[in-house]
Amino acid sequence: MKFRKLWILAAVLVIASLFISACGSNETPTEDVEESFVYPGVTEDLSIPPTLAPTLTPVPTLTPTPTELPGPSPTPTNTLNPYDTLIFNGLLLFETDKLDEALELFNQAIQMDSTLAEAYYQRSRVYLGKRMFAEAITDSNFAINFNPDDPRPYNTRAVAYANQQSLNQALNDLNKAIALDPQYGDAFVNRAIVSIAQEELEKALEDFNVAASIQPEDVEIYFQRGQVYNGLKNLEAALTDFNKVVELAPEGTDGYFQRGNVYIEIGELDKALEDFATVIKLDPENLEAYSSRGLIFLTQEKYEEAINEFSQVINKNPEILEAYFFRALAYNALAEKENARKDLTYVIENTTSADLKEKATTILNGLDATPTP
């Protein structure tokens, strides 16, 4: 029975990628640079989406330097001149995602003095937030021209270049930023992300290691490095990093979810279920966690539990057709052929995926060819 279950698990994983991808379809689209990421565990055919077991969350977009407030004091004082006051207030707006209002203040600062670099640099970050990459590059150019020894605008320009798929230019800028400041952790992180986009996982790992030594409490570094370890099939190291993510951000869901995926790869399905249960407790609307749990139950031949998980997905988002498909498999295993037939027919009539339609049709034809008990 153990070998049979392992075979079933392998078979389910072949199609599970369709399901997981669909469950994440309501999320904010990832940047172009992310689409080049070699998802850990995929086959040599890179057109195949990630399966259930490997990492399912794309590496996040490159990020600009964290906010640096002008002056030695973290709060505005009467000693700030009008230019610095505009920068300071613009930063406060930027940090609360009031991008248009922040943009207006940075515009005023530039009108006040068009030869100072800081306003151009801060405005470039606003343009990044608004996905206006050409404008971000232009402002970064001004900032570099007025202060060529500041590493921050090189980093910001690299982010813009990367989002335009100009990865070599991004890499050049990140190299320059690091040369100017060898302790610039964010530049190492961003260079690692560019390396991932270029399918250079070993190089990415080296930069994440340096970044972690500079910023040991930065949870994002461990999260992303864990994905790289997963891609390199160093599951023990991936597990260690996701443990660290959970330690640093116990109220977040990403660490638990990715750790659950690693547990699946090493065959610790009960531990994976525990992590997915935690994800659902923290975020009851997390459809990926329900779907992952349902797929595990399916491979464990716990069909009633599987039906419940896939029904949860369907109730929360009826447009995820893969949930109907997998629920049909569970219904079929329980000999509830009419319910299975309804789900498969619904999939066939509504899916735009030729692959899913073919699989559903094959199973439906098998049902119709077998007499109902």
QUIWOHU-V127968 format. One record per residue. N is the residue number from 0. RES is the residue in three letters. PSI is psi in whole degrees, -180 to 180 (none if undefined). OMEGA is omega in radians with two decimals (none if undefined). Layout:
n=N res=RES psi=PSI omega=OMEGA
n=N res=RES psi=PSI omega=OMEGA
//
This chain:
n=0 res=MET psi=-37 omega=3.14
n=1 res=LYS psi=-45 omega=-3.12
n=2 res=PHE psi=-35 omega=3.13
n=3 res=ARG psi=-42 omega=-3.13
n=4 res=LYS psi=-38 omega=3.10
n=5 res=LEU psi=-38 omega=3.11
n=6 res=TRP psi=-41 omega=3.11
n=7 res=ILE psi=-42 omega=3.12
n=8 res=LEU psi=-45 omega=-3.14
n=9 res=ALA psi=-40 omega=-3.13
n=10 res=ALA psi=-41 omega=-3.14
n=11 res=VAL psi=-37 omega=-3.10
n=12 res=LEU psi=-26 omega=-3.13
n=13 res=VAL psi=-37 omega=-3.09
n=14 res=ILE psi=-11 omega=-3.07
n=15 res=ALA psi=-28 omega=-3.12
n=16 res=SER psi=-36 omega=3.11
n=17 res=LEU psi=-43 omega=-3.10
n=18 res=PHE psi=-51 omega=-3.09
n=19 res=ILE psi=-42 omega=3.13
n=20 res=SER psi=-41 omega=-3.14
n=21 res=ALA psi=-38 omega=-3.14
n=22 res=CYS psi=-27 omega=3.14
n=23 res=GLY psi=8 omega=-3.00
n=24 res=SER psi=-18 omega=-3.13
n=25 res=ASN psi=0 omega=-3.13
n=26 res=GLU psi=166 omega=3.09
n=27 res=THR psi=132 omega=-3.12
n=28 res=PRO psi=144 omega=3.13
n=29 res=THR psi=160 omega=3.11
n=30 res=GLU psi=161 omega=-3.13
n=31 res=ASP psi=-38 omega=-3.10
n=32 res=VAL psi=-28 omega=-3.13
n=33 res=GLU psi=-29 omega=-3.06
n=34 res=GLU psi=-16 omega=3.11
n=35 res=SER psi=-4 omega=-3.08
n=36 res=PHE psi=132 omega=3.08
n=37 res=VAL psi=101 omega=-3.10
n=38 res=TYR psi=132 omega=-3.12
n=39 res=PRO psi=131 omega=3.00
n=40 res=GLY psi=-4 omega=3.13
n=41 res=VAL psi=164 omega=3.12
n=42 res=THR psi=-179 omega=-3.13
n=43 res=GLU psi=-23 omega=3.08
n=44 res=ASP psi=101 omega=-3.03
n=45 res=LEU psi=-6 omega=3.08
n=46 res=SER psi=-12 omega=3.13
n=47 res=ILE psi=128 omega=-3.13
n=48 res=PRO psi=168 omega=-3.10
n=49 res=PRO psi=146 omega=3.11
n=50 res=THR psi=-179 omega=-3.13
n=51 res=LEU psi=-48 omega=-2.98
n=52 res=ALA psi=-46 omega=-3.08
n=53 res=PRO psi=177 omega=3.11
n=54 res=THR psi=134 omega=-3.08
n=55 res=LEU psi=-16 omega=-3.10
n=56 res=THR psi=125 omega=3.13
n=57 res=PRO psi=154 omega=3.03
n=58 res=VAL psi=133 omega=-3.09
n=59 res=PRO psi=162 omega=3.11
n=60 res=THR psi=152 omega=3.03
n=61 res=LEU psi=145 omega=-3.09
n=62 res=THR psi=144 omega=3.09
n=63 res=PRO psi=175 omega=-3.13
n=64 res=THR psi=141 omega=3.05
n=65 res=PRO psi=158 omega=-3.09
n=66 res=THR psi=135 omega=3.05
n=67 res=GLU psi=110 omega=-3.09
n=68 res=LEU psi=143 omega=-3.12
n=69 res=PRO psi=150 omega=3.06
n=70 res=GLY psi=168 omega=-3.09
n=71 res=PRO psi=-18 omega=-3.07
n=72 res=SER psi=141 omega=3.12
n=73 res=PRO psi=-6 omega=3.13
n=74 res=THR psi=149 omega=-3.14
n=75 res=PRO psi=144 omega=3.10
n=76 res=THR psi=174 omega=3.14
n=77 res=ASN psi=-13 omega=-3.11
n=78 res=THR psi=-13 omega=3.14
n=79 res=LEU psi=134 omega=3.07
n=80 res=ASN psi=169 omega=-3.08
n=81 res=PRO psi=-37 omega=3.13
n=82 res=TYR psi=-50 omega=-3.12
n=83 res=ASP psi=-32 omega=3.10
n=84 res=THR psi=-42 omega=3.09
n=85 res=LEU psi=-42 omega=3.13
n=86 res=ILE psi=-47 omega=-3.11
n=87 res=PHE psi=-50 omega=-3.12
n=88 res=ASN psi=-34 omega=3.07
n=89 res=GLY psi=-39 omega=3.11
n=90 res=LEU psi=-40 omega=3.11
n=91 res=LEU psi=-41 omega=3.10
n=92 res=LEU psi=-41 omega=3.13
n=93 res=PHE psi=-42 omega=-3.10
n=94 res=GLU psi=-18 omega=3.08
n=95 res=THR psi=19 omega=3.06
n=96 res=ASP psi=23 omega=3.04
n=97 res=LYS psi=74 omega=-2.95
n=98 res=LEU psi=-41 omega=-3.11
n=99 res=ASP psi=-40 omega=3.13
n=100 res=GLU psi=-39 omega=3.08
n=101 res=ALA psi=-41 omega=3.14
n=102 res=LEU psi=-41 omega=-3.13
n=103 res=GLU psi=-41 omega=-3.14
n=104 res=LEU psi=-39 omega=3.11
n=105 res=PHE psi=-34 omega=3.04
n=106 res=ASN psi=-43 omega=3.13
n=107 res=GLN psi=-39 omega=3.13
n=108 res=ALA psi=-40 omega=3.13
n=109 res=ILE psi=-37 omega=3.09
n=110 res=GLN psi=-33 omega=3.12
n=111 res=MET psi=-41 omega=3.11
n=112 res=ASP psi=104 omega=-3.05
n=113 res=SER psi=7 omega=-3.11
n=114 res=THR psi=1 omega=3.13
n=115 res=LEU psi=138 omega=-2.96
n=116 res=ALA psi=-31 omega=-2.93
n=117 res=GLU psi=-44 omega=-3.11
n=118 res=ALA psi=-38 omega=3.09
n=119 res=TYR psi=-44 omega=3.14
n=120 res=TYR psi=-47 omega=-3.11
n=121 res=GLN psi=-36 omega=3.10
n=122 res=ARG psi=-33 omega=3.10
n=123 res=SER psi=-34 omega=3.12
n=124 res=ARG psi=-37 omega=3.06
n=125 res=VAL psi=-43 omega=3.13
n=126 res=TYR psi=-36 omega=3.06
n=127 res=LEU psi=-45 omega=3.13
n=128 res=GLY psi=-29 omega=3.11
n=129 res=LYS psi=5 omega=3.12
n=130 res=ARG psi=32 omega=3.07
n=131 res=MET psi=78 omega=-2.92
n=132 res=PHE psi=-36 omega=3.11
n=133 res=ALA psi=-42 omega=3.12
n=134 res=GLU psi=-37 omega=3.11
n=135 res=ALA psi=-40 omega=3.11
n=136 res=ILE psi=-43 omega=3.14
n=137 res=THR psi=-46 omega=-3.14
n=138 res=ASP psi=-36 omega=3.07
n=139 res=SER psi=-38 omega=3.10
n=140 res=ASN psi=-44 omega=3.11
n=141 res=PHE psi=-46 omega=-3.12
n=142 res=ALA psi=-41 omega=3.13
n=143 res=ILE psi=-39 omega=3.13
n=144 res=ASN psi=-42 omega=-3.10
n=145 res=PHE psi=-23 omega=3.13
n=146 res=ASN psi=78 omega=-3.04
n=147 res=PRO psi=-12 omega=-3.12
n=148 res=ASP psi=2 omega=3.10
n=149 res=ASP psi=119 omega=-3.09
n=150 res=PRO psi=-19 omega=-3.00
n=151 res=ARG psi=-47 omega=-3.13
n=152 res=PRO psi=-26 omega=3.04
n=153 res=TYR psi=-41 omega=3.12
n=154 res=ASN psi=-44 omega=-3.13
n=155 res=THR psi=-42 omega=3.12
n=156 res=ARG psi=-36 omega=3.10
n=157 res=ALA psi=-40 omega=3.11
n=158 res=VAL psi=-45 omega=3.14
n=159 res=ALA psi=-45 omega=3.12
n=160 res=TYR psi=-44 omega=-3.11
n=161 res=ALA psi=-39 omega=3.12
n=162 res=ASN psi=-15 omega=3.02
n=163 res=GLN psi=8 omega=-3.12
n=164 res=GLN psi=17 omega=3.05
n=165 res=SER psi=72 omega=-2.96
n=166 res=LEU psi=-35 omega=3.13
n=167 res=ASN psi=-40 omega=3.08
n=168 res=GLN psi=-39 omega=3.09
n=169 res=ALA psi=-44 omega=-3.13
n=170 res=LEU psi=-41 omega=3.11
n=171 res=ASN psi=-43 omega=-3.14
n=172 res=ASP psi=-40 omega=-3.14
n=173 res=LEU psi=-37 omega=3.05
n=174 res=ASN psi=-41 omega=3.13
n=175 res=LYS psi=-43 omega=3.14
n=176 res=ALA psi=-42 omega=-3.13
n=177 res=ILE psi=-36 omega=3.09
n=178 res=ALA psi=-37 omega=3.12
n=179 res=LEU psi=-32 omega=-3.13
n=180 res=ASP psi=94 omega=-3.12
n=181 res=PRO psi=-8 omega=3.09
n=182 res=GLN psi=18 omega=-3.10
n=183 res=TYR psi=89 omega=-3.04
n=184 res=GLY psi=-43 omega=-3.11
n=185 res=ASP psi=-33 omega=3.12
n=186 res=ALA psi=-38 omega=3.07
n=187 res=PHE psi=-42 omega=3.11
n=188 res=VAL psi=-47 omega=-3.12
n=189 res=ASN psi=-36 omega=3.09
n=190 res=ARG psi=-36 omega=3.08
n=191 res=ALA psi=-40 omega=-3.13
n=192 res=ILE psi=-38 omega=3.05
n=193 res=VAL psi=-40 omega=3.11
n=194 res=SER psi=-38 omega=3.09
n=195 res=ILE psi=-44 omega=3.12
n=196 res=ALA psi=-28 omega=3.10
n=197 res=GLN psi=10 omega=3.09
n=198 res=GLU psi=33 omega=3.11
n=199 res=GLU psi=74 omega=-3.03
n=200 res=LEU psi=-35 omega=3.14
n=201 res=GLU psi=-43 omega=3.10
n=202 res=LYS psi=-40 omega=3.11
n=203 res=ALA psi=-42 omega=-3.13
n=204 res=LEU psi=-42 omega=3.12
n=205 res=GLU psi=-44 omega=-3.12
n=206 res=ASP psi=-38 omega=3.09
n=207 res=PHE psi=-36 omega=3.11
n=208 res=ASN psi=-44 omega=3.11
n=209 res=VAL psi=-45 omega=-3.13
n=210 res=ALA psi=-39 omega=-3.14
n=211 res=ALA psi=-32 omega=3.11
n=212 res=SER psi=-28 omega=3.13
n=213 res=ILE psi=-40 omega=-3.09
n=214 res=GLN psi=72 omega=-3.00
n=215 res=PRO psi=-13 omega=3.14
n=216 res=GLU psi=10 omega=-3.13
n=217 res=ASP psi=105 omega=-3.04
n=218 res=VAL psi=-32 omega=-3.09
n=219 res=GLU psi=-33 omega=-3.14
n=220 res=ILE psi=-46 omega=-3.13
n=221 res=TYR psi=-37 omega=3.13
n=222 res=PHE psi=-48 omega=-3.10
n=223 res=GLN psi=-39 omega=3.12
n=224 res=ARG psi=-35 omega=3.08
n=225 res=GLY psi=-38 omega=3.09
n=226 res=GLN psi=-40 omega=3.13
n=227 res=VAL psi=-45 omega=3.08
n=228 res=TYR psi=-40 omega=3.12
n=229 res=ASN psi=-42 omega=3.12
n=230 res=GLY psi=-30 omega=3.11
n=231 res=LEU psi=5 omega=3.12
n=232 res=LYS psi=25 omega=3.00
n=233 res=ASN psi=78 omega=-2.99
n=234 res=LEU psi=-32 omega=3.11
n=235 res=GLU psi=-44 omega=3.12
n=236 res=ALA psi=-39 omega=3.10
n=237 res=ALA psi=-43 omega=3.14
n=238 res=LEU psi=-40 omega=3.11
n=239 res=THR psi=-44 omega=-3.13
n=240 res=ASP psi=-41 omega=3.13
n=241 res=PHE psi=-29 omega=2.98
n=242 res=ASN psi=-41 omega=3.13
n=243 res=LYS psi=-38 omega=3.10
n=244 res=VAL psi=-45 omega=3.12
n=245 res=VAL psi=-39 omega=3.13
n=246 res=GLU psi=-44 omega=-3.08
n=247 res=LEU psi=-29 omega=-3.10
n=248 res=ALA psi=68 omega=-3.06
n=249 res=PRO psi=-18 omega=3.13
n=250 res=GLU psi=-2 omega=3.09
n=251 res=GLY psi=159 omega=-3.08
n=252 res=THR psi=-23 omega=-2.98
n=253 res=ASP psi=-43 omega=-3.11
n=254 res=GLY psi=-45 omega=3.13
n=255 res=TYR psi=-42 omega=-3.09
n=256 res=PHE psi=-47 omega=-3.12
n=257 res=GLN psi=-35 omega=3.07
n=258 res=ARG psi=-37 omega=3.07
n=259 res=GLY psi=-38 omega=3.11
n=260 res=ASN psi=-39 omega=3.11
n=261 res=VAL psi=-41 omega=3.11
n=262 res=TYR psi=-36 omega=3.08
n=263 res=ILE psi=-44 omega=-3.10
n=264 res=GLU psi=-33 omega=-3.12
n=265 res=ILE psi=6 omega=3.04
n=266 res=GLY psi=11 omega=3.12
n=267 res=GLU psi=72 omega=-3.00
n=268 res=LEU psi=-34 omega=3.13
n=269 res=ASP psi=-40 omega=3.08
n=270 res=LYS psi=-37 omega=3.08
n=271 res=ALA psi=-43 omega=3.12
n=272 res=LEU psi=-39 omega=3.11
n=273 res=GLU psi=-43 omega=-3.13
n=274 res=ASP psi=-40 omega=3.12
n=275 res=PHE psi=-34 omega=3.07
n=276 res=ALA psi=-38 omega=3.09
n=277 res=THR psi=-41 omega=3.10
n=278 res=VAL psi=-46 omega=-3.10
n=279 res=ILE psi=-35 omega=3.09
n=280 res=LYS psi=-42 omega=3.13
n=281 res=LEU psi=-32 omega=-3.11
n=282 res=ASP psi=88 omega=-3.08
n=283 res=PRO psi=-12 omega=-3.14
n=284 res=GLU psi=9 omega=-3.10
n=285 res=ASN psi=97 omega=-3.05
n=286 res=LEU psi=-30 omega=3.12
n=287 res=GLU psi=-37 omega=-3.14
n=288 res=ALA psi=-43 omega=3.08
n=289 res=TYR psi=-44 omega=-3.10
n=290 res=SER psi=-41 omega=3.13
n=291 res=SER psi=-41 omega=3.12
n=292 res=ARG psi=-40 omega=3.11
n=293 res=GLY psi=-40 omega=3.13
n=294 res=LEU psi=-37 omega=3.08
n=295 res=ILE psi=-46 omega=3.12
n=296 res=PHE psi=-37 omega=3.13
n=297 res=LEU psi=-43 omega=-3.14
n=298 res=THR psi=-24 omega=3.10
n=299 res=GLN psi=3 omega=-3.12
n=300 res=GLU psi=29 omega=3.03
n=301 res=LYS psi=78 omega=-2.91
n=302 res=TYR psi=-36 omega=3.10
n=303 res=GLU psi=-43 omega=3.11
n=304 res=GLU psi=-39 omega=3.12
n=305 res=ALA psi=-45 omega=3.13
n=306 res=ILE psi=-41 omega=3.14
n=307 res=ASN psi=-43 omega=-3.13
n=308 res=GLU psi=-45 omega=-3.12
n=309 res=PHE psi=-32 omega=3.07
n=310 res=SER psi=-36 omega=3.07
n=311 res=GLN psi=-44 omega=3.13
n=312 res=VAL psi=-46 omega=-3.11
n=313 res=ILE psi=-41 omega=-3.14
n=314 res=ASN psi=-35 omega=-3.10
n=315 res=LYS psi=-29 omega=3.10
n=316 res=ASN psi=90 omega=-3.08
n=317 res=PRO psi=-11 omega=-3.10
n=318 res=GLU psi=-6 omega=3.13
n=319 res=ILE psi=94 omega=-3.01
n=320 res=LEU psi=-26 omega=3.13
n=321 res=GLU psi=-29 omega=3.12
n=322 res=ALA psi=-39 omega=3.09
n=323 res=TYR psi=-40 omega=-3.12
n=324 res=PHE psi=-49 omega=-3.10
n=325 res=PHE psi=-32 omega=3.06
n=326 res=ARG psi=-35 omega=3.09
n=327 res=ALA psi=-39 omega=3.10
n=328 res=LEU psi=-41 omega=3.12
n=329 res=ALA psi=-43 omega=3.09
n=330 res=TYR psi=-43 omega=-3.13
n=331 res=ASN psi=-40 omega=3.13
n=332 res=ALA psi=-27 omega=3.10
n=333 res=LEU psi=8 omega=-3.13
n=334 res=ALA psi=22 omega=3.05
n=335 res=GLU psi=73 omega=-2.95
n=336 res=LYS psi=-34 omega=-3.12
n=337 res=GLU psi=-42 omega=3.09
n=338 res=ASN psi=-41 omega=3.11
n=339 res=ALA psi=-42 omega=-3.13
n=340 res=ARG psi=-42 omega=3.13
n=341 res=LYS psi=-45 omega=-3.11
n=342 res=ASP psi=-43 omega=-3.12
n=343 res=LEU psi=-40 omega=3.10
n=344 res=THR psi=-40 omega=3.13
n=345 res=TYR psi=-41 omega=3.11
n=346 res=VAL psi=-49 omega=-3.09
n=347 res=ILE psi=-39 omega=-3.08
n=348 res=GLU psi=-19 omega=-3.00
n=349 res=ASN psi=-18 omega=-3.06
n=350 res=THR psi=148 omega=3.01
n=351 res=THR psi=1 omega=3.13
n=352 res=SER psi=117 omega=3.14
n=353 res=ALA psi=-37 omega=-3.12
n=354 res=ASP psi=-47 omega=3.14
n=355 res=LEU psi=-40 omega=3.13
n=356 res=LYS psi=-42 omega=3.13
n=357 res=GLU psi=-44 omega=-3.14
n=358 res=LYS psi=-44 omega=3.14
n=359 res=ALA psi=-40 omega=3.13
n=360 res=THR psi=-42 omega=3.13
n=361 res=THR psi=-45 omega=-3.13
n=362 res=ILE psi=-39 omega=3.13
n=363 res=LEU psi=-42 omega=3.11
n=364 res=ASN psi=-36 omega=3.07
n=365 res=GLY psi=-37 omega=3.09
n=366 res=LEU psi=-44 omega=-3.10
n=367 res=ASP psi=-25 omega=-3.12
n=368 res=ALA psi=-10 omega=-3.12
n=369 res=THR psi=127 omega=3.14
n=370 res=PRO psi=141 omega=3.07
n=371 res=THR psi=130 omega=-3.12
n=372 res=PRO psi=none omega=none
//
